[in-house]
Amino acid sequence: MKNILRELKRTDHPRVMGAFDIFKYIGPGLLVTVGFIDPGNWASNFAAGSEFGYTLLWVVTLSTIMLIALQHNVAHLGIVTGLCLSEAAVKYAPRWFGKPVVVTAFLASISTSLAEILGGAIALQMLFGIPIPTGAVLTTAAVLIMLFTNSYQKMERAIIGFVSMIGLSFIYELFLVDIDWPVALQSAFVPSVPEGALLVIMSVLGAVVMPHNLFLHSEIVQSREIHLKGDERIRHMLKYEFIDTLFSMLVGWAINSAMILLSASAFFSHGQHVEELAQAQSMLQPLLGNNAANIFAIALLLAGISSTITSGMAAGSIFSGLFGESYNVKDTHSIVGIVLSLGIALLLIFFIGDPFKGLLISQMVLSVQLPFTVFLQVSLTSSKRVMGKYANRPLNSAFLYSLAAIVTALNVWLLVESLM
């Protein structure tokens, strides 16, 4: 008893990671998560569910496993080096390889921004009848105001709130439909490729594993400035970053899977194919009621705005990294990157005849660029010159390179299929 009382009087106990301290590390992962529950994902997932039922749920599972590995790996780069992927590529990669990949990643960010802005515009059309071009301008203007007037911490909290609201919206929607859970669970883990499904598979893959998110994660994980606090702190952060990434990516997996489940149960089972997101909302109304249709549109608007914010941040990070600078919304290079990406995307929307097809193609573009970014990333994180003792082990490098090879093989398959 005396020993216990003596211990209670002590005030010099060593600091140990508490159960609630993990919440200090939750943030960067969820900020990245919004990128793969964006309107492009909505288009891909609703197309997958309405055309093929539960069959393509496995693509979301496979994509999420790939995403966890890749996002965790690129976060290591940011934590250890204090550089984002774009900066590290310019500094360490051969000039013939590093800069061209970064430039193509910036072009991919434009494709991403196009999908995000378009999704927000489609949601405004659903809710208020605003024409797509006008809605696109309003969405872009709102995002630019938020990007240039809010601090990073406020932005992080706002987007985490958006993700939570989107997730709750789909939980509500799932309670309104009948789901064949045994078939759904089997489809989530057993691969199957129905005839004519390859384009949709590539769209789902490109919508989940997105190049700009790899660049963004390596940047925003540095908001904790762990690389400035010593070797022990780096090891500590590497451990808890994985928990952040795993939790956040599983949230994204659940929301993406919910989209396919909803689409399969509400549309595929009734023989209806979704060719537009507005069509999906109008078909939900007689099936599930006005509340479900309105919640669908509101969630899409939240997804469009929040994902446009993160795609703008990614574009700013990629562009400023080309000049050896980190992302700073008050710096000229970051500002130019944001404005170029969102501005060009907005301009392209005025020339798109079929918004839904535009969403699908934009996601396929991301899938085509993805292997280049992954090969660049893994070459950097496997280099002792870049990462020192934190470089990937040979087995880990082989696994990560195999992920890039899988995406490359799917791209080649799609090209062959389109030429036949």
N, C-alpha and C positions, 0 to 999 in steps of 0.2 A: 504494500500500500504506500509506504514511504517513497519507493522508487517511482510509482505512478504520480504522486503529488509533486515530486521533484521534476519529473518530465513536464507536467502541466505548467510549472513556473518558468520553464525554459522558453526563450524567444529566438533562439539561434538555430532552429531546425532547418535542415537544408530544403531548398525549394524543389518540389517534386510536381510533375505534371498532374494536375487534377482532372477529374472527370469532365468538368465543364470548360476546361481550358481549350479543348478541341475546337470550341466555337470561335476561338481567336483565329483559327486557321481555315475555317469554312468561309468561303467567299470567292476566291479566284476560280475554283472549280465550278461553282454555280453560275458565275458570270460567263464562263465558257459554255455551260450547259444550254443556255438560252439560244446559242448558235445552232444546236441541233434539235430544237423544237420550234424552228422558225417556219414561215409560210411555205418554204420549199419542201420542208419535211411534211407539212400538211398535205400538199399536193401529191407527193410521192406515196405517202401512207394511205391516203384515201383512194388513190388510184390502185394501189396494191390490194387493199381490202375489198374494194367494190368489184374488181375484176377477178381476183384469185382467192377470195375468202381469207381463211386463216393461213393459207399455204406459205406465204412469204414472211411470216413472223420470225422465222429463223434468220432472215437477213438482218433484222434489227438486233437480234442477239449476237450474231457474229460481228456486226459492225461495232456494237458496244464493247465487246471484248477487245477488238482491235483498237478502239478509241481509248480505253483505259490504259492499255500498254503504251500507246503513242503519246497521249497527253501527260502521263506520268513521266515518260522519258524526256519530253521537251521541257517539262517543269524543272527537271534536274539541271538542264542546261542553264536555265535562268537563275536558279538558286546558287549553283556552284560558280558560274562565271560572272554573274551580274549583267549579262548581256541577253537581249532577246535573240530569237533565231535569226532575224534579219541582220542584226549587228554582227553576230558571230559568223554568219555566212560571208559577209563582206570582209571581216577581219581575218578569218582562218581558212576558208575554202579557196580552192584555185579560182582565179578570176574567170576562167572560161566556163566554170560550173556554178559558182556561188551566185554571182550577180544575175545571170540569166534566169536562174530558178526563182530568185527573189522577185524579179520583174514579172515573171509569169504568175507568181503568187499574188502580186498586186492586181494583175488583170483578173485573176480568179476572185479577188475581193470585190471587184466591180460586178461580176456575175452574182456573187452573194448578195451584195447591196441591192441589185435589181430585184432579186426574189423577195427580199425583206420589205422593200418599199412597195412592191406590187401587192404583197400580202396585206399590208396596212391599207392600201387603196381599195382592195377588194372588200375588206371588212367595213370600211366607211361607206362603200356602195351598198352593202347588205343592210347596214344600220340606218343610213340616212338618205340613200338614193343618190349619193354624190358620184358623178362620173369618174371613171378610173384615172384619167389624167389629172383632174383637179384633186382627187384624193391622194395621188402620188405626190403632188406638190405640197399639200398640207402635211402629209406624213414626213416628208423630207425636211420641211421647215421646222416642224415640232422637234425632230431629232437633232437638228443643228442647234436649235436653241438649248436643248437639254445638254448636248455635248459641250457647248461653249460657255455655259453659265453655271454648271454644277461641278463640284469637286468630285474626285474619284470615289471617295468614301460614300458620298450621297448617291452617286450613280450605282455603286455596288449594292447598297441597301434597296434602292428602288427596283433594280433588276431582280434581286432575290424575291422581293414582293411580287413582281410580275410572274416569276416562275411558279411561285406558290399558288397564285390565283389561277394560272393556266392548269396546273395539276388538279386543283379542286374542281375546276370546271369539268374536266374529263371524268373525274370520280363521279360527279353528279350525273353526267351523261351515261356512264356505264350502268348505273342503277336502273336506267330506263329501258335497257335492251336485254334480250335473252342471249346469253353466251354459252356456247357448248365448250365448257372449260376443259374436259379431257382432250378434245381435238385441238383446242387452242394451245394447251401445254405441250402436246406432242409436236405441233407445228413450230413452236418456239425453239425447239432443239433438234428437230430432224429435218435436214435440208431436202428441198424438193424444188425442181425447176420446171414449172409448167410451160407448155409451148407458148411462145410470144411474150414471155415474162422477163426477158433479159434486159430490155430498156428500163423497165420498172425496177428491177433488181439494182441496176447501176445507179438509178436515180435515188433509191433508198440508201444505198451505200454512200454515194456522194453527199447526200443530205445529212448523214450522221457523222461520217469521218470527213471533216471539212478542213482544207488547207489553212484557211485564215485563222481557224481556232488554234492550230498548233503555234502559229506566230503570236497570237494574242495571249495564250497561256504562259508562254515563256516570258512575256512582258509583264503581265499583271501579277504574277507570283512574286515579283520583285517589290511589290508595294509593301511587303513586310520587311524589306531590306535585310534579309537574313545573311546575305553574303558579306555584310559589313561587320558581323558579330562573332567571327571566329569559327574555327574548325568544328568545335563541339556543337555550336549552334547550327551549323550547316547540317550535320548529321541528324540533329534533333528535328530540323525542319523537313529534311528528306523523308523522315518517318511519317510525320503527320500530314505532309502534303499528299501522300498516297491515300490516307483516309479521306481527305477532302476530295481528291479526284474520284476515288471509288464511290463515295456517297453521291457525289454530284452526277456522275455518269449513270449510276443506277436510277436516279431520279429521271434522267433523260430517257433511259431505256423504258421505264414504266410508262412515261407519257407517250412516247412513240408507239409502243405496243398497244396502248389504250386507243390510239387513233385507228390502228388497223382493226382492232377488235370491234370498235364502234362502227367502222365502215363495213366490215364483213357482216356484222349482225343486222345492221339497219338497211344496207343496200344490196350486198351480194345475195343474201337469203331471199330477197324480193326480186332478184334478177335485174337490178338497176346498176348501171355503171356510171361512176362519177367522172365527168369530163370538165367540170368547173367547180371551184369551191363555193361559188354562189348557188350552184345547182345542188350541192350537198346540203347547204342550209335550207333551201326551199323544199328539198325532199325530207329533211328531218322534221319540218313543221307538221305535216299531216301524220307522220309516223309517231313522233314523240311529243308534239305540242309546241306552243309558242315559246315557252320558257327555254326549252332545249335549243331551239333555233337562235334565240337572242343570245344565250350564253355562248353558243358556238361562235357567233360573230364577235362578241366582246373578247373572248379568249384569243381569237385570231388577230384582233386589233392590238391587244397586249403583246402577242408574239411578234407582230410586225414591227411595232415601235421598239421593243426591247432588243430584238435581234438586229435591227438597223443600227441601234446605238453601238452594239458590240462589233458589228462589221465595220462601222466607221472608225472605231478605236483600233481595230486590227489594221485597217488600211493606213491609218496614221502611223502606227508602229512599224509596218513594213516599209513605208516610204521614208520615214526618218532614219530607219536602220540602214538604208542605202547610203546615207551620208554619215554613218557612224554615230548617230545620235539615238537616244532612247525616246520613247513616247512622252510628249508633254503638250497638252492641248493648247498651251500658250505659245509654243514654239512654231516658227514659220513652217518648218518641214512637216510637222505633224498636221498643222492646219491645212497645208496644201494637199497632203495625202487624203485627209478626210473629205475635203471639198471635191477633189478630183474623182474619188471613188463614188461618192453619193451623187455628184453632179452628172457624171457620165451615165450612171445607172438610171437616173431620172430621165435623162434625154432619150435613152434607148427605149424606155417604156412607151414613149409617144409613137414608136414605130412598131410596136408589138400588136399583131392582130388578134392572137389567141392567148390571153393572159395565163390560162392554166397550162397550155403547152409550153409557154415561156418559162414557167416555174419548173417544169420537168426537165427541160433542156438545160436550164441554168445549173441544176443539180448534177446533170451528167457532165457538164464542163468541169465542175469541181472534182469529180471522180477521175477525169482524164489528167488533171494537173497533180492530183494527190501523190502518185508514186514519186514524182520529182522532188516534192517537198520532203517525203519520208526518207528517200535515199540521202538527201542533203542532211537532214536532221540526224539520222543514225550515223553517218560518217563523222559528224562533229562530236556526238556524244560517245563515240567509240574511240576517239582520239585522245591519247594521254597528253598531247601538247595542249589540247583545249581543256580537258576535264581533269587532268592530273590523276590522282589515285581514285577519283570518282568515275573514271571512264567505264563504259559498259564492259562486262565480262564477255568473252567470246561467244558463249552460249546465248546470252541475252542479245548480242548483236545479230547473231544468226536468226533468232526468232523475229526480231524487228525487221530485218531485211526480207524475211519470208513474207511478212505482211505486205510490204511494198510489192513483192513478186506476185502475190495473190491479186492485188488490185490491178497490176499491169496485165496479168493473164486475162482478167475479166474484161479489161479495155480492148485487148486484142481480139477476144472472143466476140465482143460487141461489134468491132470493126468488120470482122469476117462475116458475121451474120448480116450486117447491113449491106455488104457487097454482094451477097449471094441472092 
